[in-house]
Amino acid sequence: MILAVDVGNTNLVFALVDKGEIKARWRIATDPRRTADQYSVWLHQLLELEGFSRDHVEGVIIGTVVPRALHNLTVLSEKYFRKTPIIAGQGAAAWPMQLDVDEPHNVGADRALNAIAAHAKYPGDLLVIDFGTATTFDVINSSGAYAGGIIAPGINLSLDALVTAAAKLPRIAIEAPATNSVIGRSVTRIFGHRTRDFDKQTYEGKRRWPDWYIAARHFET
């Protein structure tokens, strides 16, 4: 099995993958200061709880948008799994698709991996939307080439900025509104409606661009 490591700005996810199927998955807050020894203690306990051991791991692959976290994860792989990790986007794991943008070296691993996975599952023109620390919109053409996109503040990041800057705005949970009206009649509803109207925007996108497939995924932040 392969131990796949997805390092985001907010969360770090480990997954055991066997022949394309995820057998187990664990999530931890991203902290570049966390050492290989700390990862090992945490991860080996979780492996045992799921009925696995480090001997089941035949290889390690890491995709990261947090460069400072890479060193300790590499040490984890080499010291505790005795495997030299493959780094997504580098060497043998160089991106298999064309990055048709002005600065291809600046395309984040998360966006490139989203593009590869989305094109493999949904061939054709794609708009891929990823809800993470940032909300990203990425365009993949029918040949699988990455054609660019948009980076916007994520939902939780936007809410945190508003709560921090506006003294009387409360911190609210992100949940579906009680009504379909876009007009809120209380502070929490006024505040919350704009964070939950993506379904309407997706519907409008499908109406305007019927030949495009819109793939949206929400990643816990």
C-alpha positions, 0 to 999 in steps of 0.5 A: 500500500501507498501512504499518501500525504496531503499537506494543506495550510490548515490540515494535513491528511494521511491516507493508506491507498491500495490499488486506487482505493483509500483503506484508511485516512487520518487528519491532523492540524498542519504545524511545520514545527511538528517533528518526525518523531511526533508524527510517528507516535501519532500515526503508528497508533492510528495504523494499529487501530485500523489493523495495519502496521508500518510494514504494510507501507510500500511507498510514500508520496507527499503533496504539499503547499507548505514547504516548511513541513516537507523536511520533517515528513521526509524524515518520517518516511525515511526513518520510520517507514524506510522509504524515500518519499516521492514528492508530487510535482518533482522528479519521477512525480513531475506533473503529467499534464501541461501547465498552460499558464505564464508561471507554471512553476508557481502552480500549487501542488494542491491545484495541480493534483485537483486538476489531474484527479478531476480530469481523470474522473470527468474528461472534458472541459472542467471548472474545479472548485476547492473549498479549503483555507483558500477557495480556488477556481481552476480551469482544465481544458478537454485535453487535461491541460491546466489553463489557469484560475482564481484564488480567493479567501476561503469561507472560514478565513473570510468569516475570521477576517470579518469577526476580527475587524467588526466588533459587533459581528458574532462568530457563526457556524456555517450552515444552510439558511432556514429559508431560501430568501437571500434577505436576512432578518437577523444579524446571524442570517444577514451575516451567514447568507453570503457564505452559503449561496454557492449552490445557487452560483453553481446552478447559474454556472451550469445554466450559462456554460452547459457544456462544462462540468463543474466539480466542487469539493469541500475540504475541511478547514 
